[in-house]
């Protein structure tokens, strides 16, 4: 785009900046959500809660399935595998 195009789009610069910021926040949230290290820590905590009697088997199974689905998605797509956080 040339100088004239940039000048015409100048009033929309704050909107473009806001969209970029929202995309960056969304990408970081998704990376953290699918981080295998975080998911494994949540699985360990979930097992501790089961052993402590805070959860029944049915609730544990449901929550464990959700976490394992996230882990599978992460390992398959590599979404949360950056920044050296995987173990």
Secondary structure by P-SEA (a helix, b strand, c coil): ccaaaaaaaccaaaaaaaaaaaaaaaaaaaaaaacaaaaaaaaaaaaaaaaaccccaaaaaaaaaaaaaaaaaaaaccccccccccc
